[in-house]
């Protein structure tokens, strides 16, 4: 039986090194916002976790090895990282985390059948007095990913040596999934997933539910396990040379059960999303990405239990990235993100308690996706405008030791949609639209094929919406060993 473990090992280790390195920078960002609402894991942590899931999905796809009747691969990585930061409540917090992941993958019939599993074990260590309830904590061992996938076209090619004018792919289990460019949905789900392809047309059909241990959208609820279901379809047209337009429909239903009912308060949030967009190239080396979404449905506001609110919200994202010719592989990018807000949501843009208190409408957008909104502030996409500009390059490409050292920066500007309404950071309590700005810097270094390091520094300058004008700094150092 052929074993894939040794094939293209340096390439795979290089890929694992890079995504593990970046994941370190994004993995544990939970002590950053919404402390006034008593949240153990604020919204910024959720945003960073979804970035990890995106990187994991890309890395796993890059490790596909076609052309083998039977392939087995396995591996893992251990990481250590150190955080020093201000969160707007404490002037300084220090936090360390150890992380171990073990994964294995089996493919049969030239990849027609794929079995994949990845487990995770973590250890959290705060300095005394810097924690949010538990100074030291062990997380796991958990099944982070685990699924079976079938590809009809690969099966026909392996068994008959022919090709099909169409294809059907099927997946069942726990894995990362994404609709559009990830503005509405970008997370791990327990799911049944079917993808059909005919000529240039592709459709992905999804029926899934949240992983029970994941954090719920309404973080103020008293629930032990998150229970939300998703049903939807994402359709794409791949017939253009430079453009890939898409459209999707997505239903989300709230099945959470509160441990202790709250008197005169219901929490259900059921939403429906209609989205469209496109990715591609405007001209050579100038890439674009855009997504537009309209949200409807029903939810409950503050002290509401007899009558729910009608959701009528919207969001969009437009981004450009230019890959400049020349040494160092430089790239520059700009992005604008908007998510509507509800003017009557004075305290929380996501939670029922503290949410809409007048009328029976809710124009505040709430999704289950991800966008990079900065290291230090990292607001949730609701009642907010975000502008981003960034660049990165490899300054020492011709140097043997430093050729895989990447340097870069991102700058952000934040405004509210409705100046009187709240955002995900409860400390932005003044009725002003200007939230502030942030500059982030990073260095990623793939030191060897097995060892990668990252350093991240971010500083947020609060705007007029914050009474406390003290800047917030964020510093991270991380190291990953792949094996």
Secondary structure, DSSP 4 states (H G I P E B T S, - for coil): ----TTTTHHHHHHHHHHHHHHHHHHS---SSS-GGGT-SS-HHHHHHHHHHHHHHHHHHHHT---S-SEEEEEEEEEEEEEEEE--SSSS-EEEEEEEEEEEEEEEETTTTEEEEEEEEEEEEEEPTT-SSS-SEEEEEEEEEEEEEEEEHHHHHHHHHS---SEEEEEEEEEEEEESTTSSSBEEEEEEEEEEEEETTEEEEEEEEEE-TTSPPSSTTS--SS--EEEEEEEEEE--SSSEEEEEEEEEEEE----SSPPTT----EEEEEEEEEEEEEEETTEEEEEEEEEEEEEE--TT-SSS-EEEEEEEEEEEEEEE--STT--EEEEEEEEE---TT--S-SS-STTS--SSSEE-----B-----TTTT---SSSEEEEEEEEEE-TTTTSTTTTTEEEEEEEEEEEESSTTS--S-TT--SS-SEEEEEEEEEEEEE-SSSEEEEEEEEEEEE-TT-S----EEEEEEEEEEE-
